[in-house]
C-alpha cells in the first residue's frame, strides 16, 4: 500500500526536465573536461577512493551540484545536502551526529553546502573542527569568488576547483538529449539546428536554463497528427529576455577589462564592456567614474581634453540617466580609447608619495614657507624669496634641501 502511495505521489509531482536529465555517472557528465578528464587529478583521486574537502566555483547551471552527487556515488559515501540559504549551525550539528554514526559503521560522509558563500563567518567557522578531525568531507558550491566570500580559515582547509560555463558542443548534446527524452515519453518532435543554436545562445552556458527552455518549448510547440513541430518563432515568444550574467566577481572583472581596454586603445572592446555593464544594470555613474580615472591616469597629459570629455560625460549621465546617457558615455569611451596615452602624471605623483611614505618627508626650504603673519620674519620664514613674475630669470630652489636633485617629471 505504501509503495502505491509513493508511486501516485511521484506521478502527481511534476519533476523538471533539468532534474530528470541529471547525469547518473561521471561518464555522462558533460562540459567540464578541464576537471573530469582521463588522468585528471580530481578523477584520479576519485578512482583511488581518496576524499578531500573542496569548493566548486562556477556560474549557475555548470554542474556543481551534479558533480558533487556523482563524487559521493563514486566513493560510496553518504551524501548530506544543505542549502546555505535555509540551513544554519543547528543543521551542521545535526549533520555531525549523523556523520559520526556513519563513521562508527565504517561509512564516510560528504556534506554538500549549496551557495556556501551565503554562510556567515560564524557558520563557516562551525565547519572547521569537523574538517580537521575527519568527521565529514565538505563539498561547497558558489557562484562568487571564494577568495572574497569564504573565510581564510576555511579556504586553507579546502581545494578550490573552478568549473567553466558549459561549452557550446556539450550544450548541444544536452539539448538534444532533453528533446529525445521528451520524444521518448510523449510525441515525436520536428526541430532543426537553428532551434538548438537559439537555445545555446540564450542559455549562455547554463545547462539548467537550457533544459528549462527545452521543456517549455516542447510543450508550447505546434501539435498535429501525433507530432510536434518547434520553430524559432515559438521559442522567441516564450523566452523572456535574460539579464546578462553579472555576479559580484563579474562586476569587478568587467570594470577591470573596461579600463584596460581603454588603456590599450581598443575602442571596440571598450564599447563592448560598456554595453555589457549597461545591460547588466551597472550604475552609469560608476562607469563614468572609471572613464574619468582612465582619462586622467592613462591619457593624462598626452591629451588633456580627454579628462574634460570624461567629466562632461559623467555630468551628462547624471542629467539624462539611461537609456539616453549611453550616448555621451559611448562618445567619451571612444574618445578616451583612441586618444594618445601618457601615464607621466600618475607616475610622478606615485613616485613622490612613495618617497614620503618611505620616510623622505622633509619641510620646504625656509624662503618658501608662509610669511604672512607677524612673527614669521622672526623665524626666518619667507626670507630671500623672489617673486617669480617680478624676476622670471632668477633661479631659486623649490625642492626641500634633502631632495634638491630629485626628479619626478620627465
C-alpha positions as CSV (number, residue, x, y, z in Angstrom):
1,X,0.0,0.0,0.0
2,X,2.8,2.4,0.9
3,X,4.5,1.7,-2.5
4,X,1.3,2.6,-4.2
5,X,1.1,5.9,-2.4
6,X,4.7,6.7,-3.3
7,X,4.1,5.9,-6.9
8,X,1.0,8.1,-7.0
9,X,2.9,10.9,-5.3
10,X,5.7,10.7,-7.9
11,X,3.2,10.7,-10.8
12,X,1.5,13.8,-9.4
13,X,4.8,15.6,-8.8
14,X,6.0,17.5,-11.9
15,X,9.7,16.9,-11.8
16,X,11.6,19.4,-14.0
17,X,13.4,18.0,-17.0
18,X,16.6,19.5,-15.7
19,X,16.3,17.3,-12.7
20,X,15.3,14.2,-14.7
21,X,18.3,14.7,-17.0
22,X,21.0,14.9,-14.3
23,X,23.9,12.6,-15.3
24,X,23.9,9.3,-13.3
25,X,27.6,8.6,-13.9
26,X,30.8,10.6,-14.4
27,X,30.9,9.2,-18.0
28,X,27.7,11.1,-18.7
29,X,28.9,14.3,-17.1
30,X,29.4,16.9,-19.9
31,X,31.1,20.3,-20.1
32,X,33.9,20.1,-17.6
33,X,36.6,18.3,-19.5
34,X,39.2,20.5,-17.8
35,X,38.2,19.0,-14.4
36,X,36.9,15.5,-15.2
37,X,39.1,14.1,-17.9
38,X,41.2,10.9,-18.2
39,X,44.1,11.1,-15.7
40,X,42.9,14.5,-14.4
41,X,44.0,14.9,-10.7
42,X,40.4,15.0,-9.5
43,X,39.3,11.9,-11.4
44,X,42.4,10.0,-10.2
45,X,41.6,10.9,-6.6
46,X,38.0,9.8,-7.0
47,X,39.1,6.5,-8.6
48,X,41.6,6.0,-5.8
49,X,38.7,6.4,-3.3
50,X,40.6,9.3,-1.7
51,X,38.3,12.0,-0.4
52,X,39.2,15.6,0.3
53,X,37.2,18.8,1.0
54,X,36.7,21.2,-1.8
55,X,34.6,24.0,-3.1
56,X,33.3,24.2,-6.7
57,X,33.3,27.7,-8.0
58,X,31.3,28.4,-11.2
59,X,28.4,30.0,-12.9
60,X,24.8,28.8,-12.4
61,X,24.0,25.6,-14.2
62,X,27.6,24.5,-14.9
63,X,27.1,21.2,-12.9
64,X,28.4,22.0,-9.4
65,X,25.6,20.1,-7.5
66,X,25.6,17.2,-10.0
67,X,29.3,16.7,-9.8
68,X,29.2,16.7,-6.0
69,X,26.5,13.9,-6.1
70,X,28.4,11.9,-8.6
71,X,31.6,12.1,-6.5
72,X,29.6,10.8,-3.4
73,X,28.2,8.0,-5.5
74,X,31.6,7.0,-6.9
75,X,33.3,6.8,-3.5
76,X,30.2,5.2,-1.8
77,X,29.8,8.0,0.7
78,X,26.7,9.2,2.5
79,X,25.6,12.5,0.8
80,X,24.0,15.2,3.0
81,X,22.8,18.2,1.1
82,X,22.4,21.6,2.8
83,X,21.5,25.0,1.4
84,X,23.3,28.0,2.9
85,X,20.1,30.0,2.3
86,X,17.9,27.8,4.7
87,X,20.4,26.0,7.0
88,X,22.5,27.1,9.9
89,X,24.7,26.0,12.8
90,X,21.9,23.7,14.2
91,X,21.7,21.8,10.9
92,X,25.5,21.4,10.9
93,X,25.4,19.9,14.4
94,X,22.6,17.5,13.4
95,X,24.7,16.5,10.4
96,X,27.7,15.9,12.6
97,X,25.7,13.5,14.7
98,X,24.7,11.6,11.6
99,X,28.2,11.6,10.2
100,X,29.6,10.3,13.5
101,X,27.1,7.4,13.5
102,X,28.0,6.6,9.9
103,X,31.7,6.6,10.8
104,X,31.1,4.1,13.5
105,X,29.6,1.9,10.9
106,X,32.6,2.4,8.6
107,X,30.8,4.8,6.3
108,X,32.2,8.2,5.1
109,X,30.0,11.3,4.7
110,X,30.1,14.1,2.2
111,X,28.3,17.3,3.3
112,X,27.4,19.4,0.3
113,X,26.6,23.0,1.0
114,X,25.0,24.9,-1.9
115,X,25.8,28.6,-2.1
116,X,28.3,28.3,0.7
117,X,29.2,32.0,0.2
118,X,25.9,32.9,1.9
119,X,27.1,31.4,5.2
120,X,28.2,33.9,7.8
121,X,31.6,33.8,9.3
122,X,30.2,32.1,12.4
123,X,28.5,29.4,10.3
124,X,31.7,28.8,8.2
125,X,33.8,28.6,11.4
126,X,31.4,26.0,12.7
127,X,32.6,23.6,10.0
128,X,36.3,23.8,10.8
129,X,36.7,21.3,13.7
130,X,34.8,18.6,11.8
131,X,37.0,19.1,8.7
132,X,40.1,18.9,11.0
133,X,39.1,15.7,12.7
134,X,37.7,14.0,9.6
135,X,34.1,13.7,10.8
136,X,32.9,14.6,7.3
137,X,34.3,15.9,4.0
138,X,32.9,19.2,2.7
139,X,31.9,20.0,-0.9
140,X,30.7,23.5,-1.2
141,X,29.4,25.3,-4.3
142,X,29.5,29.0,-5.0
143,X,28.9,31.4,-7.9
144,X,31.1,34.0,-6.1
145,X,34.8,34.2,-5.9
146,X,35.7,32.2,-2.8
147,X,38.7,34.5,-2.1
148,X,36.2,37.2,-1.3
149,X,33.3,35.2,0.2
150,X,34.9,32.3,2.2
151,X,36.8,32.9,5.4
152,X,40.6,32.3,5.2
153,X,40.5,29.5,7.9
154,X,38.1,27.5,5.7
155,X,39.9,28.3,2.5
156,X,43.1,26.8,3.9
157,X,41.3,23.5,4.5
158,X,39.7,23.1,1.1
159,X,40.7,22.8,-2.5
160,X,39.1,25.4,-4.9
161,X,38.1,23.9,-8.2
162,X,36.9,26.3,-10.9
163,X,34.2,25.0,-13.2
164,X,33.6,26.6,-16.6
165,X,30.3,27.5,-18.2
166,X,29.1,24.7,-20.4
167,X,30.7,24.9,-23.8
168,X,28.5,25.0,-27.0
169,X,29.4,21.5,-28.1
170,X,28.4,19.9,-24.8
171,X,25.4,22.2,-24.6
172,X,24.2,20.9,-27.9
173,X,24.4,17.3,-26.7
174,X,22.5,18.2,-23.5
175,X,19.7,20.0,-25.5
176,X,19.4,17.1,-28.0
177,X,19.3,14.7,-25.1
178,X,16.5,16.6,-23.5
179,X,14.4,16.6,-26.6
180,X,15.0,12.9,-27.1
181,X,13.9,12.2,-23.6
182,X,10.6,14.1,-24.1
183,X,10.0,12.4,-27.5
184,X,10.5,9.0,-25.9
185,X,7.9,9.8,-23.2
186,X,5.5,11.9,-25.3
187,X,5.3,12.6,-29.0
188,X,7.9,12.9,-31.8
189,X,9.3,16.4,-32.4
190,X,10.4,18.2,-35.5
191,X,13.1,20.8,-35.0
192,X,16.3,22.0,-36.7
193,X,19.8,23.1,-35.9
194,X,18.6,26.8,-35.6
195,X,16.5,25.8,-32.6
196,X,19.5,24.3,-30.9
197,X,21.6,27.3,-31.6
198,X,18.9,29.7,-30.3
199,X,18.7,27.8,-27.0
200,X,22.5,27.7,-26.7
201,X,22.8,31.4,-27.3
202,X,20.1,32.2,-24.8
203,X,21.2,29.7,-22.1
204,X,24.7,31.2,-22.0
205,X,26.5,28.2,-20.6
206,X,23.7,27.3,-18.1
207,X,22.6,23.7,-18.6
208,X,19.6,24.1,-16.2
209,X,18.4,27.1,-18.2
210,X,18.8,25.3,-21.5
211,X,16.8,22.3,-20.3
212,X,14.1,24.5,-18.9
213,X,13.8,26.1,-22.4
214,X,13.8,22.7,-24.0
215,X,10.9,21.6,-21.7
216,X,8.9,24.7,-22.1
217,X,9.3,25.0,-25.9
218,X,8.5,21.3,-26.4
219,X,5.1,21.6,-24.7
220,X,4.5,25.0,-26.4
221,X,5.2,23.6,-29.9
222,X,2.7,23.1,-32.6
223,X,0.9,19.7,-32.4
224,X,-0.9,17.8,-35.1
225,X,-1.1,14.2,-36.3
226,X,0.6,13.0,-33.2
227,X,3.7,15.0,-34.0
228,X,5.1,18.3,-32.6
229,X,6.9,21.0,-34.5
230,X,9.1,23.6,-32.9
231,X,10.1,26.8,-34.6
232,X,12.3,29.8,-33.7
233,X,9.2,32.0,-33.5
234,X,7.7,29.8,-30.8
235,X,11.0,29.9,-28.9
236,X,11.1,33.7,-29.2
237,X,7.5,34.1,-28.0
238,X,8.1,32.1,-24.8
239,X,11.7,33.1,-24.0
240,X,11.9,36.1,-21.9
241,X,14.9,38.4,-22.2
242,X,17.6,37.1,-19.9
243,X,19.6,39.5,-17.9
244,X,23.3,39.5,-18.6
245,X,25.0,37.2,-16.2
246,X,26.7,39.5,-13.8
247,X,27.9,38.3,-10.4
248,X,29.9,40.4,-7.9
249,X,33.0,38.9,-9.4
250,X,32.0,39.8,-12.9
251,X,31.3,43.4,-11.7
252,X,35.0,43.7,-10.9
253,X,36.1,41.7,-13.9
254,X,34.1,43.8,-16.4
255,X,35.3,47.1,-14.8
256,X,38.9,45.8,-15.0
257,X,38.5,44.7,-18.6
258,X,36.8,48.0,-19.5
259,X,39.6,50.2,-18.1
260,X,42.4,48.0,-19.5
261,X,40.7,48.2,-23.0
262,X,40.6,51.9,-22.7
263,X,44.3,52.0,-21.7
264,X,45.2,49.6,-24.6
265,X,43.4,51.9,-27.1
266,X,40.9,49.1,-28.1
267,X,37.8,51.2,-28.7
268,X,35.8,48.2,-29.8
269,X,36.5,46.2,-26.7
270,X,35.8,49.2,-24.5
271,X,32.4,49.7,-26.2
272,X,31.6,46.0,-25.7
273,X,32.3,46.1,-22.0
274,X,30.4,49.4,-21.7
275,X,27.4,47.7,-23.3
276,X,27.8,44.6,-21.0
277,X,27.8,46.8,-17.9
278,X,24.9,48.9,-19.1
279,X,22.9,45.7,-20.0
280,X,23.7,44.2,-16.6
281,X,22.2,47.3,-14.8
282,X,25.5,48.8,-13.6
283,X,25.2,52.3,-12.2
284,X,26.2,54.5,-15.2
285,X,27.9,56.9,-12.7
286,X,30.2,54.1,-11.7
287,X,31.1,53.5,-15.4
288,X,31.7,57.3,-15.9
289,X,34.0,57.4,-12.8
290,X,36.1,54.6,-14.3
291,X,36.2,56.6,-17.5
292,X,37.4,59.7,-15.7
293,X,40.1,57.7,-13.9
294,X,41.4,56.4,-17.2
295,X,41.3,59.8,-18.8
296,X,43.5,61.1,-16.0
297,X,45.7,58.1,-15.4
298,X,46.3,56.7,-18.9
299,X,45.7,59.6,-21.3
300,X,46.9,62.2,-19.0
301,X,49.0,65.0,-20.5
302,X,49.1,63.4,-23.9
303,X,45.6,64.8,-24.5
304,X,44.3,67.0,-21.7
305,X,40.9,67.3,-23.4
306,X,40.1,63.7,-22.6
307,X,39.6,64.5,-18.9
308,X,37.2,67.3,-19.8
309,X,35.2,65.0,-22.1
310,X,35.1,62.2,-19.4
311,X,33.9,64.7,-16.7
312,X,31.3,66.1,-19.1
313,X,30.1,62.5,-19.9
314,X,29.6,62.0,-16.1
315,X,27.5,65.2,-15.9
316,X,25.5,64.2,-19.0
317,X,24.7,60.8,-17.5
318,X,23.5,62.5,-14.3
319,X,21.3,64.8,-16.2
320,X,19.9,62.3,-18.7
321,X,20.0,58.9,-17.0
322,X,19.6,55.8,-19.1
323,X,18.9,54.9,-21.8
324,X,19.9,58.3,-23.3
325,X,23.0,58.5,-21.1
326,X,24.5,55.6,-23.1
327,X,25.2,58.1,-26.0
328,X,27.6,60.6,-24.2
329,X,29.2,57.6,-22.4
330,X,29.9,55.9,-25.8
331,X,31.3,59.2,-27.2
332,X,33.6,59.6,-24.3
333,X,34.7,56.0,-24.3
334,X,35.6,56.1,-28.0
335,X,37.5,59.4,-27.5
336,X,39.4,58.2,-24.5
337,X,40.2,54.8,-26.1
338,X,41.6,56.5,-29.3
339,X,43.5,59.3,-27.5
340,X,47.3,59.2,-27.2
341,X,48.4,57.8,-23.9
342,X,50.8,59.1,-21.2
343,X,50.9,58.0,-17.6
344,X,53.5,60.6,-16.6
345,X,51.1,62.3,-14.2
346,X,50.3,59.2,-12.1
347,X,53.9,58.0,-12.2
348,X,55.0,61.4,-10.9
349,X,52.6,61.6,-8.0
350,X,53.0,58.0,-7.0
351,X,56.8,58.3,-7.0
352,X,56.6,61.4,-4.8
353,X,54.1,59.6,-2.5
354,X,56.4,56.6,-2.3
355,X,59.3,58.8,-1.2
356,X,57.2,60.5,1.5
357,X,55.8,57.2,2.8
358,X,59.4,55.7,2.9
359,X,60.5,58.5,5.3
360,X,61.6,61.2,2.9
361,X,59.2,63.6,4.5
362,X,61.0,67.0,4.5
363,X,59.9,70.6,5.2
364,X,60.0,73.2,2.4
365,X,63.1,75.5,2.3
366,X,62.9,78.5,4.6
367,X,62.4,81.0,1.8
368,X,59.2,79.2,0.6
369,X,57.5,79.0,4.0
370,X,54.4,81.0,4.9
371,X,55.4,84.6,5.9
372,X,52.0,86.4,6.0
373,X,51.8,86.6,9.8
374,X,53.7,89.0,12.1
375,X,56.2,86.7,13.8
376,X,57.2,84.9,10.5
377,X,60.3,87.1,9.9
378,X,61.5,86.4,13.5
379,X,61.8,82.7,12.5
380,X,63.4,83.5,9.1
381,X,60.3,82.2,7.2
382,X,60.0,83.6,3.7
383,X,63.3,85.4,3.9
384,X,65.0,85.6,0.5
385,X,62.0,84.5,-1.6
386,X,61.9,86.1,-5.0
387,X,58.5,86.8,-6.7
388,X,58.8,84.8,-9.9
389,X,56.7,87.2,-12.0
390,X,58.9,90.1,-11.0
391,X,62.1,88.3,-11.9
392,X,61.3,85.3,-14.1
393,X,65.0,84.6,-14.9
394,X,66.0,84.2,-11.3
395,X,66.7,80.6,-10.3
396,X,65.7,79.6,-6.8
397,X,65.4,76.3,-5.0
398,X,61.9,74.9,-4.6
399,X,62.6,71.4,-3.5
400,X,63.4,70.6,0.1
401,X,67.2,70.7,0.8
402,X,67.4,67.0,1.1
403,X,65.8,66.4,-2.4
404,X,67.4,69.1,-4.5
405,X,68.2,66.9,-7.4
406,X,65.1,64.6,-7.2
407,X,63.1,64.4,-10.5
408,X,59.5,63.2,-10.7
409,X,58.5,64.6,-14.0
410,X,60.4,64.0,-17.3
